[in-house]
Amino acid sequence: MPETQQIFAWGDSRRFNSYSAYFHRLFGGRVQKVVVDAGFTCPNRDGTISTGGCTFCNNDAFSPSYSHKGYTVAWQIEEGILFHRNRYRKAQKYLAYFQSYSNTYKPLAELREIYGQAFGHPDVVGIVVGTRPDCVDEAKLDYFAELAAQGHYVILEYGIESVYDQTLRRVNRGHDFATAVRAVELTKAMGLHCGAHFILGLPGETDEMLVGQAAAINALPLDTVKFHQLQIFKDTLMARDYAERPDDYRFWALPEYIDLFTDLLERLRPGLVIERFAGEAPPRYHLNPSPWGLVRNERLLQLLEKRLEERETWQGKRY
C-alpha cells in the first residue's frame, strides 16, 4: 500500500505554497507574465529623492528583448504573448507585468491611459504593477481597485528589499521600512492583492538577520512574496562599493543558499505565496561570474523541493 501523500495547509502536496499552484487555483491553468516597459522612471533617480538610484539597480539585467519603452504597451503585450506561446505552450492566460522602475510614478490621468491599454488583448486577465512603497497614494490605489472591481486580477508588487533600516540606508533606497508597512496596509485596505520583493545578501546582513526577518514579513498583509539572492551588476554603485569593501558582502554556494532559504521558509506563514526564491540574469551583466553557473529557475525549484524532502520540512513548520 503506497504511503499517503501529505497535503499541506495551502491545499496541495508541494512543500511550499507555490506561485504556479496559486494561479491554478485562481484561473484553473497556467498563467504567464508578459513584461512591459511603460517608460516610467523613479524618484530615486530623477532628483526627487536622489539621482543615484538604489546601489544595486540595473533594470536592463531583468528586461526581456520584447520589452522596450520605445514601443506601445499594446505592442509589447502582443509581442510578449507571441514569445511565450512558443516557449510556454501550456499558458492560456497572461498577466501584463509592469516591471521597470516605479510603475505608479506618474499622474493618475497618465496611469489610466497606460493601464487601460493592458486589457485590450483578450488573453490578458490581469496586471502586476511593480513599484516603490513611497509612490502610491489613496487616489492611485482607488483607481487600481476600480480595475479589480471590473473583474481583472490586479496586484501591486512593492520593492521592499529589506526589513532593516540600516540596510535600506546603505543601499540608498530612499525610504524606511515603516514606509513599506504603510503602503502594504493601505493597499490591502483597498481590497487589492499585494506582493513584495526582498533581496537576500545585501551588505551587512548576516544569515541570522535574513532568517530573523520572517517575523516582520509575516506581520505584513501580503499575498505573495519573491526573494532574490544578491547579484552585483556592472556599472552600478554597488559594484563600486563592493570593490572598496568586499568583506561586507556574502555570497553562497548553491547548496548553502538553499539551506539558508529553507531556514527562512520554515518560519514564513503558510498562507504566503512564494513566487520565487532566487533570480537569474544574463551573464554579461554580472560583475563576477555567478558561483552557481547557468542554473535555470526550473532546476532551482527541483533542488529546493529535494532539500525540503531531505530535511523533512515545509513552509511554516516553525511558524
C-alpha positions, 0 to 999 in steps of 0.5 A: 500500500503506497504511503499517503501523500501529505497535503499541506495547509495551502491545499496541495502536496508541494512543500511550499505554497507555490506561485504556479499552484496559486494561479491554478487555483485562481484561473484553473491553468497556467498563467504567464507574465508578459513584461512591459516597459511603460517608460516610467522612471523613479524618484530615486533617480530623477532628483526627487529623492536622489539621482543615484538610484538604489546601489544595486539597480540595473533594470536592463539585467531583468528586461526581456528583448520584447520589452522596450519603452520605445514601443506601445504597451499594446505592442509589447503585450502582443509581442510578449504573448507571441514569445511565450506561446512558443516557449510556454505552450501550456499558458492560456492566460497572461498577466501584463507585468509592469516591471521597470522602475516605479510603475505608479510614478506618474499622474493618475490621468497618465496611469489610466491611459497606460493601464487601460491599454493592458486589457485590450488583448483578450488573453490578458486577465490581469496586471502586476504593477511593480513599484516603490512603497513611497509612490502610491497614494489613496487616489492611485490605489482607488483607481487600481481597485476600480480595475479589480472591481471590473473583474481583472486580477490586479496586484501591486508588487512593492520593492521592499528589499529589506526589513532593516533600516540600516540596510535600506540606508546603505543601499540608498533606497530612499525610504524606511521600512515603516514606509513599506508597512504603510503602503502594504496596509493601505493597499490591502485596505483597498481590497487589492492583492499585494506582493513584495520583493526582498533581496537576500545578501545585501551588505551587512546582513548576516544569515541570522538577520535574513532568517530573523526577518520572517517575523516582520514579513509575516506581520505584513498583509501580503499575498505573495512574496519573491526573494532574490539572492544578491547579484552585483551588476556592472556599472552600478554603485554597488559594484563600486562599493563592493570593490572598496569593501568586499568583506561586507558582502556574502555570497553562497554556494548553491547548496548553502543558499538553499539551506539558508532559504529553507531556514527562512521558509520554515518560519514564513506563514503558510498562507504566503505565496512564494513566487520565487526564491532566487533570480537569474540574469544574463551573464554579461551583466554580472560583475563576477561570474555567478558561483552557481553557473547557468542554473535555470529557475526550473532546476532551482525549484527541483533542488529546493523541493529535494532539500525540503524532502531531505530535511523533512520540512515545509513552509511554516513548520516553525511558524 
